[in-house]
Amino acid sequence: MVGSDTWINAQWDRYTGIMTSNRAWLSKLPREVAEKIAYKNAEKLFGRKVSMELIGTK
């Protein structure tokens, strides 16, 4: 899985950059692998589906 940690409020100012960086390295992986890392492993672990409308949002 991949995620972001906004452990301090100032981190929200960098959120777009953090997500852009994550998307950049994920895009270099085969799609199936990238999807597992990006959200499918989390779906499996937590036993719930990620809404496609929420992907890429805060």
Buried (B, 14 or more C-beta within 10 A) or exposed (E): EBEBEBEEEEEEEEEEEBBEEBEEEBEEEEEEEBBBBBBBEBBEEEEEEEEEEEEEEE
